[in-house]
Amino acid sequence: QKEVEQDPGPLSVPEGAIVSLNCTYSNSAFQYFMWYRQYSRKGPELLMYTYSSGNKEDGRFTAQVDKSSKYISLFIRDSQPSDSATYLCAMRHGNNRLAFGKGNQVVVIP
Amino acid sequence: DGGITQSPKYLFRKEGQNVTLSCEQNLNHDAMYWYRQDPGQGLRLIYYSQIVNDFQKGDIAEGYSVSREKKESFPLTVTSAQKNPTAFYLCASSQGGGGTEAFFGQGTRLTVV
């Protein structure tokens, strides 16, 4: 079993819809959870960063962590064509090694 | 502006040649990383360094080498021993210790011709 599982998609939604992305993981030691956005041929950029369980909101983006279920989610409200990208989940425990999901390609159709 | 600079953006290599990818950061971060990204594979860790003059192998280190002589620099050499080197290579850095996020460079696309 891979440490982090993420359905690669692709996921197509109409503009204005809610985008829902998720990852599951197997290592209960993970404490820090991140979502990165990656545009084509660019490096990933950090979108959301959460420590332990709970919700975090930043504008149209909401990150949720459920450690009891080993499940994290990212929601994008009022999606825009500029949100079209690949979204990678990542997580770590204290040794600095990040474990990444495979990435989920999102296409927002105008 | 603080950030991570990778160069070159595109690189072509003949089979049998070694090639070195540059990564420089001015974020004063202790930890630096090299990842390889292939379609459908996600990011795979090649090498990482938590402090100057020290580095550890990641999950796919075979055919690669690194050095960390300066805090701000972490070059990656792709050797001729790497069987399938064509990929997108990403360098990242983080402050170090627990609880800090990693910042990425813009990547180098290496193609073996």
Interface residues (C-beta under 8 A of the other chain):
Chain A: Q6 P8 Q31 Y32 M34 Y36 R41 K42 G43 P44 E45 L46 Y49 Y51 L88 A90 H93 G94 N96 R97 L98 F100 G101 K102 G103
Chain B: I4 Q6 A31 Y33 Y35 G40 Q41 G42 L43 L45 Y48 Q50 G58 F88 L90 S94 G96 G97 G98 G99 E101 A102 F103 F104 G105 Q106 G107 R109
